[in-house]
Amino acid sequence: MPEGRGLVLVLAGEGAGRALGGMLLRALGQGMNVLICLPDRPAGTYGYLAAAGLAGRLAVKVFQGASLAVAAGARDRYDVVMVPEVELVLAAGAGPALQALLQTRPKGQHVVLTCRGDPAGLMPDADMVTRFERKK
């Protein structure tokens, strides 16, 4: 990892979202500012939305289609940017915006991506990949 550069972490498989929640709590506990960019999904809601603003250092933004760049627009003031369910981001055509997010992030900013499936397409940008699998 280049000096001062934040990490790109990919969490893949069942349980990645729960691990992301743990990372969120740890980051807030360390005094970090966190931005969560959520793809607008057709069914259900996100628990993250209920927690938005509770800690004062947490921002949650929902984006549609390729507007990830808009959702992450003010990302310079965040230490950690989290993008759950990145496969929905890619399916919505926001692949170029995701690449821009990864390549133009400020020094020291960490990016955490989660996906349910195979993270092979994210591997070139990742500093670390963790795969979760159900055993029972």
N, C-alpha and C positions, 0 to 999 in steps of 0.2 A: 504494500500500500504506500503510495507516495506520501511524503511528510505533510501532515496537516489535512490530508484528504479524509473525508468521512467514509464509512463503509457502505456498500450496497449488500444487503442481506436478503436472501430469498428463502421463504418458509413455504414448503410444499406439502400437500397431502392433507388428510383428515387430522384436525387438531391444530393446523396452522393459525387459524383465527384465535383460538384460545391462547396460543403462545404469543400472538401479537398483543392480546390484552395484557398479558404479563409484562411484555416489553414496554407497553404504554405506561403502566403503573410505575415501573422502575425508572423510566425516563423522567416522568413528572416528579418522582421522589428525589431525583438527582438535580432538580431545578431546571430541567430542559424545557423549552417551548416545543410543542408538538402540533403538527398539522396532519390531519387524516383526510385524504382525498377519497371519497366513496363514489363508485360508479352507481348511477341511478338504476336499480334493478327492478324488474317488473313486479315481483311479488315479495311481500315481507318488508320489514323495516330493519334498521340497524340499531343495536343497543348503544352504539357509540353516540348516536344523536341525542339520546337521553342524558349522556354524561357531558356533552359539549358545554364548555364554559364553567363547569363545576370547579375546576382547579385554577381558573384564570390564565393558565398557560396552555390550554388545549383548545384548538380550533378544529371544527369538523365541517367540511364542505362537500356537498353532493354535486356531481357534474353529470351532464348528459352527453352521449356521443363522444365526439372528439374534443370536447371542451375541457379536457384535463388541464391544459395549459392555463386556462382562465382560473380554474379551481386552485391551482398551485401558484398563481400569479404573484402572491405576496410571500412566497416561501422563503425569501431571504432572512426573515426574522425568526425562522424556526430552526431548531437544532436537529430535529428528526421529522422526516416526512414519511408517512405510512400510506401505502396504497394496497388495501385489501382486495382480494378477488381480482387479481390483475388480468385473468383470462377474460373477464367482462370488459375491461379497459381495451384489450386488444380486439375483441369481437366488435366493439363499438367504433373501431377505426381510429383509436387514439394512440396507436403504436408510435407514430412520429413524435407526438407530444410527450409520450413516456420516455423515448430516447432523449429528447431535449432536456427533460427533467433530470435524467441521470447524468448527462454529459455537461450540463451547464450549472450544476448545483454549486453553491458557495463552498469555500473551504471549510472542512470540518463537519459539514452537514451529512447526517446518515439518512439513507433511504431504505425502508423495509417494505418488501413486496410479498404478498401471499398469493398462492394459487392452489387449486385443488388437484390439478392434473400434473403432467410432466413439465418441469421447469426448464427443459432443454433450451428453449428459445431465449431464456433469461440468463443462461450460464455465462455467456461472454462478458456480461456487465457485472456479474456478481463477484463479490469478494468472498462470500461464504454462502453455501446452500445447505439447508437443513431439511431433510425429508421425514415426514411423519407417516406412520402406517399403523392401521388398526391391527392389533394382535388377537383380540377376543371379540 
